[in-house]
Amino acid sequence: MTTGTCPRCGQTEYVRLGGMAPHMLPGDDALIECSGTGQPPVGEPSALEAVAEATAAKALVDRDAETADRTWREAIRTAITAGFRVVAIAEAAGVTRDRVYQIRDGRR
């Protein structure tokens, strides 16, 4: 018999009948059997499903980040209009004075 590495978990196991010998992986509360095929056991998302789920989650975060950025820029413009000093605005926003002017002028 020859040995090989499981494509799912990386454990070295004996190759048996063209596939990996079954072995156990730590699960949430118990050990689960590694399929040894590079595919998750039944009930777990496949790698492509995990990519799709992560992409959807990232899209939500990106949308929230864009909304927060627009709100932040508008707050800076409002503070400028209200007459606050640029130095104070820059300090409150955690940016440089030049950055405040860029936001005010819509340059970046």
C-alpha positions as CSV (number, residue, x, y, z in Angstrom):
1,M,0.0,0.0,0.0
2,T,1.1,3.5,-0.6
3,T,0.2,6.6,1.4
4,G,-1.3,9.9,0.3
5,T,-2.6,13.1,1.8
6,C,-6.3,13.7,2.3
7,P,-7.4,16.5,0.0
8,R,-9.9,17.7,2.6
9,C,-7.9,17.7,5.9
10,G,-4.3,17.2,4.9
11,Q,-3.9,14.1,7.0
12,T,-1.6,11.4,5.6
13,E,-3.5,8.1,5.4
14,Y,-3.2,4.9,3.5
15,V,-4.7,4.9,0.0
16,R,-7.3,2.2,-0.3
17,L,-9.2,1.3,-3.5
18,G,-8.4,4.6,-5.2
19,G,-9.5,6.7,-2.3
20,M,-8.3,7.6,1.1
21,A,-8.9,5.4,4.1
22,P,-11.6,6.8,6.3
23,H,-10.4,8.8,9.3
24,M,-11.9,11.1,11.8
25,L,-11.8,14.9,12.1
26,P,-12.8,17.0,15.1
27,G,-16.3,18.3,14.7
28,D,-18.3,20.8,16.8
29,D,-19.1,18.4,19.6
30,A,-17.8,15.1,18.4
31,L,-15.6,13.5,15.8
32,I,-16.9,13.4,12.3
33,E,-15.7,11.1,9.5
34,C,-13.6,12.8,6.8
35,S,-14.9,11.8,3.4
36,G,-11.4,11.8,2.0
37,T,-12.7,13.1,-1.3
38,G,-12.1,16.8,-0.9
39,Q,-15.9,17.1,-0.5
40,P,-17.5,18.0,2.9
41,P,-19.7,15.4,4.6
42,V,-23.4,15.5,3.8
43,G,-25.0,18.6,5.4
44,E,-22.0,20.8,5.2
45,P,-21.7,23.4,2.3
46,S,-19.4,22.6,-0.5
47,A,-16.5,24.8,-1.2
48,L,-18.4,26.6,-4.0
49,E,-21.4,27.1,-1.8
50,A,-19.1,28.5,0.9
51,V,-17.7,30.9,-1.7
52,A,-21.2,32.0,-2.7
53,E,-22.2,32.5,0.9
54,A,-19.0,34.5,1.7
55,T,-19.5,36.6,-1.4
56,A,-23.1,37.4,-0.4
57,A,-21.9,38.4,3.1
58,K,-19.1,40.5,1.7
59,A,-21.6,42.3,-0.5
60,L,-23.7,43.3,2.5
61,V,-20.6,44.5,4.4
62,D,-19.4,46.5,1.4
63,R,-22.8,48.1,1.0
64,D,-22.9,49.0,4.7
65,A,-19.3,50.4,4.4
66,E,-20.3,52.6,1.4
67,T,-23.3,53.9,3.4
68,A,-21.1,54.6,6.4
69,D,-18.5,56.4,4.2
70,R,-21.2,58.6,2.6
71,T,-22.6,59.5,6.1
72,W,-19.0,60.2,7.4
73,R,-18.3,62.5,4.4
74,E,-21.6,64.3,4.8
75,A,-20.9,64.8,8.5
76,I,-17.5,66.4,7.7
77,R,-19.1,68.7,5.1
78,T,-21.9,69.7,7.6
79,A,-19.2,70.5,10.2
80,I,-17.4,72.7,7.7
81,T,-20.6,74.5,6.8
82,A,-21.4,74.9,10.5
83,G,-18.2,76.8,10.8
84,F,-16.1,74.4,12.8
85,R,-12.3,74.8,12.3
86,V,-10.8,72.3,9.9
87,V,-8.2,71.3,12.4
88,A,-10.9,70.3,14.9
89,I,-12.8,68.4,12.2
90,A,-9.6,66.6,11.1
91,E,-8.9,65.6,14.7
92,A,-12.4,64.4,15.3
93,A,-12.4,62.4,12.0
94,G,-8.9,61.0,12.5
95,V,-7.6,62.4,9.2
96,T,-5.3,65.2,8.1
97,R,-6.5,68.8,7.3
98,D,-5.7,68.1,3.7
99,R,-8.0,65.2,3.7
100,V,-10.8,67.3,5.1
101,Y,-10.3,69.8,2.3
102,Q,-10.3,67.0,-0.3
103,I,-13.7,65.8,1.1
104,R,-15.0,69.3,1.2
105,D,-14.0,69.8,-2.5
106,G,-15.1,66.3,-3.6
107,R,-11.6,65.5,-4.8
108,R,-11.4,62.0,-3.2
